[in-house]
Amino acid sequence: MRFAVGLAQDNVEERLELNGVNRRQFMKYCTAIAVAMGMGPGFAPSVAEALTGGTDKRPSVVYLHNAECTGCSEAFLRSTGKDQESCLDSLLFDTISLEYQETIMAAAGTAAEEALHAAVNSPDGFICIVEGGIPMADNGNFGRVGNRNMLDINKEILPKAKVVIAYGTCAAYGGIQAAAPNPTGAKGIEGALGALLKEKKVPLINIPGCPPNPINLVSTITYYLQNKTAPALDDQGRPLMFFGKSVHEQCERLKHFESNEFAESFDSEGARKGWCLYQLGCKGPQTYNNCPSALFNGVNWPVGAGHPCIGCSEPNFWDQMAPFYEG
């Protein structure tokens, strides 16, 4: 797999072919995105047009890391289709120009900082993806990158972006860093810099999850490229097309909930029969996400695998959703 830094002029379809992704695979990928966005398979050509842009110039993306575990990046990088034909990350990174991403970029030190400076000052603009919460205590000095604190870095870069996507619950709401007692004063992007972004008229989109499903990030980028604006958001800043329904109302075990059939323990007969996990601590009724319909890697999701939903796409879930297991 190849990742580009600053190579925004090469032909997208030629680049995909060089990495072993043919036209059929690309259109299959576009169909998955269209379905995730609720548009149906017939919209795959418009998704393809958005990703290729009808031009040789790929959209520039800057990906920042703050206080996090890098699990969101890892989930994305390791994502595959259930037929194992292709990786979401390979396809996406061949249709955008990823200018800066500390986890995977080859450059380091001064060279990395120069790449970041060039990207955020390009006249063509950039999309900014942010992973991780921002430490606010002690003027932001609990988190530093390149001898600058994360708060200052985000203050400088985010207002210059065309759109900011807070990827993962840490970036959206603070995540585990913000759990009590929160000694670093960590906050999500909205809590830390929401007022500044509103002042600069930079849209902020939250894609929470611990980790989020990568298809939600890809689809959000696609929507923005198609419409040059953020999708409709709920009151937590999440796209309604992914977070408009509760996990509970989409769950394949809902029929058991309605029939009052609940697993009493993880090794009970009810658990083996796929009964509802509500009495074991499932937070599906309080959680909004598309996990039951947009399966991870196109294969499964936590409740389908026998694990209760822990509410990871909700604000303050570490404090408000605990204990995660009951019964």
Secondary structure, 3 states (H helix, E strand, C coil): CCCCCCCCCCCHHHHHHHCCCCHHHHHHHHHHHHHHCCCCHHHHHHHHHHHHCCCCCCCEEEEEECECCCHHHHHHHCCECCCCCCEHHHHHHCCCEEEEECCCCCCCHHHHHHHHHHHHCCCCCCEEEEECEECCHHHHCCCEECCEEHHHHHHHHHHHCCEEEEECHHHHHCHHHHCCCCCCCCECHHHHHHHHHHHCCCCEEEECCCCCCHHHHHHHHHHHHHHCCCCCECCCCCEHHHHCCEHHHHCCCHHHHHCCCECCCCCCHHHHCCCECHHHCCCHHHCECCCCCCCECCCECCCCCCCCCCCCCCCCHHHHCCCCCCC
